Amino acid sequence: MKNVPDTKMGKMYKEHIEYIINKNIEALLDQYTDDCLLISSFMKEPVYYKGKEQLREHMNGILGIDGLETEVVFWAESEDPQTLMVTEIIKMKTKDGEANMRFADSWVLRDGKIAIHFAGMVQYPDGTLA
């Protein structure tokens, strides 16, 4: 992990990435509210995951990730409301080989947990842009 600020939100982000690296889906899910909403653009069409059970379906995809490396290239956070906007360079290995991407994630927190997560793909592994 590179370029993560030393803030409360930075600590939460680091934990989030470490849970992914360690494939700790339960700890990852604990970062979310029970009624969370994750909107993903990973499939080039929006996919909506509502609540922890649907979110678990999305998170099971981390089981196929190895060698995850992240580099933050843009970071913005606020305290009231508690939000995060981050753009990352992502490198990882999957069953299909090495993947290089750019993500743009945004979180809206409620009571210290992620209530809304926009999981955006900016550059797909094939090099195309969103």
C-alpha positions, 0 to 999 in steps of 0.5 A, a space after each residue: 500500500 502506497 500513499 495512504 494518509 495517516 488519518 482515521 479514514 486512512 487507517 480504515 482504508 488500510 484495514 480494508 485492503 489488509 482484509 482483502 489481502 488476507 481474504 478475511 471476508 468476515 472482517 471486511 463485511 464487518 466494516 459495512 452497515 447491515 443495510 449497506 449498498 455497494 454499486 460496482 462497475 467492475 462488469 462494465 454495467 452497474 451491479 447493485 449489492 444491497 445488504 450484507 448477504 448480497 455484499 458477501 457474493 461480491 466479496 467472494 471474488 477476493 478469494 481469487 486475488 493474489 499479490 494485491 498491490 495498491 497505490 493511492 493517486 487521489 485521496 479526499 475525505 470529510 468528517 461531517 458527513 464521513 466520506 472517502 473518495 480515492 483513486 488507486 492504481 491496482 496490481 494483482 494476480 488472478 487465475 487469468 494472470 497479472 492484472 493492472 487496473 485503476 479503481 475509483 472508490 467512494 464511501 459514505 459512512 454511517 456510525 463509523 461503518 460503510 453505508 454506501 460504497 461506489 466501487 468504480 473501475 476507471 481502467 479495466 485489465 484489458 486497458 480500456 477506460 470506463 
